[in-house]
């Protein structure tokens, strides 16, 4: 059994969809990543980003839309379908996406939401592509100009990036490359897949003895070490990955009762940065599960990794309460990514 013990039942899905629906139309408070070219750029979030103005920031709005699509696809006939579809119709339309593209194409904005937000935008596009229903095709047609612009941004940037970014926050390169890999695989984008595989090997294939004891930093919502391992299990053949992992992360114990990697709870979930640690627990869970899922059944590390993933999943999911907007504007997306095993199973 490779999956975590929590189930995505209709009640849980409905709760996450309700939070996401409220988020994507909540304009304030709003943390804009906004470069002003002149005084005319001083505008409200909904004027700047008619598709993705809510959820506190642009990237959270994008992955809340991904959450809605993911749960529409994975929980058929649920009561939330009509309201979620109406909302997606209102945001994923030609005019709104054209305005988003115009924003990105303005001077000095080549780095806007790169890599995190643009990687999530491609996850949204990939989800629509894999679903393939008539309405999903309609939304993806509207989204396609922004999808193509995002691919172009990565295609321009990744060849010039001299070193990976090993942050535990939005700039992390390995996490973004993992999302790009899955998008390229599911949509058949050969050029992007080749670029991602090549850059992943360039950046990480020689890494050894990651200093895992230095993690986490106090504001992390990603583990730089596990994000890297979760990427490399995607791009390396199984035997090569197993060998690479032994050199990269020799700390993984060979017996399941070792107190190796423990969940790290947030001490203040009303603080936006301190709430990041709840996201770290969730992302660790799916990364540990992803890494463990590709190891052979007789590899003793597999048992340890999957047990540690289950412990993190239990702790991380318990933190997704919706009580504080600091976490609720984004944590349900991470919970859904975990519970639906996105990035682990082949597209269906």
N, C-alpha and C positions, 0 to 999 in steps of 0.2 A: 504494500500500500504506500504510494508515494505522496498522496495528497494530504493536506492538513485536515484536522478533524472537523472544523466548522463547515456548516453547509450554507449555501446561498439559497434559502427558501424564499417563497414569495413575500412573506412578511418582511424579511431582511432587505430584499430587493426594493420593496415599496418604500421602506424607510430611507434607503440611500437615494432613491429617485426623488423623493419629496425634498430632501436636503439639497440635491443638485438643482432641481427646478427652482427652488427659492434662491439659490446662489446665482444662477446665470442671469437673473433679472434684477439682482441687488446691485445697484450702481455704486453705493457708498456704504462704508469707507472704501476708498480705492487707492491702491498703490501703483501709480503709473510709472512705467519705464518709458519716459517720453522725452525725446530730444527736440527742443524747440529750434526751428530754423528761422522763425521770425514771429512777430506779435500775433499774426493770424493763426499760429499753431496753439494759442491758448484757447482750448475748447474743452467741453465736458467729455468724460469718458465715452458716453454713448455716441457722441458726434465723431470722435476719433476712431472708435472700434464698434461699429453697429452690430457686428456678429458676436464679439467677445469682450463686452464692456463690463460684465458683472464678475462675481466671485472674487473680488478684492484685487486680482491682477489678471493679466492677459492669459498667462499659461494655465492658471487654475480654471479660468473660463473654458479654455480649450479642453482640458481633461475632464471637466464636468460634462461637456458635450459628449466626449468619448464615453463617459459612464452611461449617459442616457442611451446612446446607440448600443453599447455593449449589453445593457440589460434588456432593451427592447428585443435584441437578437437572442439572448440566452434564456429569457423568461417569457416565453410566448403566452399570449392570452391573459396576461396579468392586468389588473385593474388600472394600472398607471399608463397603459399604452396610449390612450387617446390624448391625455394631457401632455405627455412627452412628445408625441408626434406633432402636436400643434406648436409647441415651443420650438422644436427643431425646424419646422417649416418657416417660422418667423425669423430664425437666425441664419439658417443655411440657405439663403436665397441669393440670386445673382447680384442684386444691388449691394447687399451687405458685404459679400465676399469681394466684390470689385473695390469697395471702399477700403477694405483691409489690405488688399494688394496695393492700392494707391499709397496707403500709409507706409508700407514697407519699402516702396520704390522711391520715396522722397529722399533728398540728399541726406547723407550722414547716418542713414539707418540700416546699413548693411549688416550690422551686428545685432539688430533687434531680435530679442528672444532666441538668440543662438548660443548654445545648442538646445537648451531644455524645451522651450516653448515650441520651437519649430519641429523638434522630434515628436512631441505629443501631437502636433497638428498632423504629422504623417501617420501616427497611430490611429487618429480619427479617420483619416482617409483609408487606411488599411482595413479598419473595422468595417467601414461601409462597403469596400470592395469585397471582402470575404462574405459578408451577409448576402449581398447580391439581390435583395428583394427589389421590387419595382420602386418603392419609396426610397430605399437605400441608394439605388442608382440615380434617382432624381437629386438627392442631397449631394451625392459625390460629384455629379455633373456641375452643380453650383460651386462646390468646394474646389474643383480641379485647378482653376487658375492659381489659387493660393497653395495648393499641393505642389504644383509644378514650380512655383516660385521658391518654395521651401527646399525642394530637391536641388534647384539651381544654386541656392545659397550654400548648401552643404557641399555641392560639387565644386564650388569656387573656393571654399574655405579649407576643407580638409586637406587638400594637397599642399597648402601653404602652412599648415599648422606644424610647427617644428617639434613640439613636445606635447604630450598629453596633459590635460588639466585634471589634477588629482584631488579636487575639492569634494567635500561631503555635501555640497549644496548644488545649485542649479547649473553651474559651469562644468560639472563633471563630464569628461569626454566618454568614459567607458559606458556610463548609463545611456547617454544619447546614442552611441553607436549600437548598443543592444536594441534600442527601439528602431533605429534605422534598418538594422539587419532584418528584423521581423517584418517591417513594412516592405522592404525590397524583396524578401522571399515570398511574401503572400501575394504581392502584386506582379511579380515576375520582372522587376526592374533590374536587369542584369548589370548595367553599368554601375548603378549605385551599390549593388551587392558586392561587386568586384572591388570597388573603392573602399567599402567598409571592411571587407576581409583583409585587404592589403594594409590599410592604415592600422587595423587592430594588431596585426602581426608586427608592423613597424614599431608601434608604441609599446607593446606589452610582452612580446614573445621571450625577451631576454630577462624579464623581471624575476628576481629571486628573493626569498625570505622576506616577504612583506612584513613591516613592523606593525602587526595587528594590535599590539599593546598600546599603540599611540591613538587608537580609535576608541570611542568617538570623540570628536571635538564637540563642544557644548551646543552648537547650532546645527549639527549634522542631521539631515534626513536621508542620506545615502551613506553607505559604507564604501569608501574608495576601494578597499581591498576586495570586498565581495562583488561590487559592481564590475570590477575587472575580471574576476573569476567567472561571473555570470555571462559576461561578454565572450570570453575565450571558450567556454563550453559550447557556444553557438558556432564559432568559426573554426575550431580545430577538430579533426577526427577524434573519435573516442579515446583510442590508445594514446595518441599524442597529447590530448588534454589531460588524461590521468597522470601521465609523466610530468607534464608542465605543472599541474596542481601540486604535486609532491614537492617540487622545487620552489614554487611560489609561496605555498602556504603549508610548510612542514608542521605547523602548530596543531593541525587537525588531529585530535586524539584517535586512537584505534579502538577504544572501548567506550561504550555509550554512557557510562556512569561518571565520566570525567566532567567537572564543572569548568567548561571551556568558554563558551560565549553566552552571556546572560542578557536578557532584555534590559533595556535602560529606560525606566519610566521618566516622563516629564515631571518636573517639580512645580510647574505653573502652566497649566493648559490655557490660561487666558493670555499668556505672553506669546506673541507670534513666533518668535525665534526659539523660545524654550519648548514650545509645542512641536517643533521639528523632531524631537526625539521620539515622539509617538510614530511619526512617519518612518523614522529610522528602523523602529522595531518591525513595522509592516514590510518595508522593503528588504530588510535582512531576511525576513521569513521567506519571501518569494525567491530571493537570490540563493539562499541556502537550499531551498527545495529544487531550484533549477540546477544548481551544481550537483546535488546528490542524485538527481534524476538521470543523469547521463553516465554515471559511474556504473560499472558492472555489478551484478548482484553479489559477487563474492568479494568485492572491495569493502573492507571494514569501515572505511570512511563514509560510505553511503549511509549506513545505519546511524552514525553519529550526526551527520549533516541533516538527515530528515527528522531525527528526534529534536535537534536544536531548532529546526524550522517550525515544528509544531509548537514548541514552547514560545517562540517569538510570535507565531500567529495568534495563539491564545491571548497573550498579553497585548498585542497590537490591536486586535479586534475589540477587546474590552475598552480600549481608549477612544473608540469612534462613537462618541455619545451624542454629538451635535450640540453640546452645552455651550461651547465657546466658539465664536466665529473664527478665532485665530486658527483653530484646527479644522472646524467643520467646512470651511470653504475649499478644502482640498483632500482631507483624509479619507472621505468615502471613496474617492477615485482609487486611492492606494488599496483600500480594503477590497474593492471589486477586482482590481488587477490580481490581487492575491487569491481571492476566493474562486475566481474563474480560471486560474492557472494560465493567465495570459503570458505568452512568451515561452511556455513549456510544451504544450501540445501543438501538433501540426494544425494549420488552419482547417476549420470545418465549415 
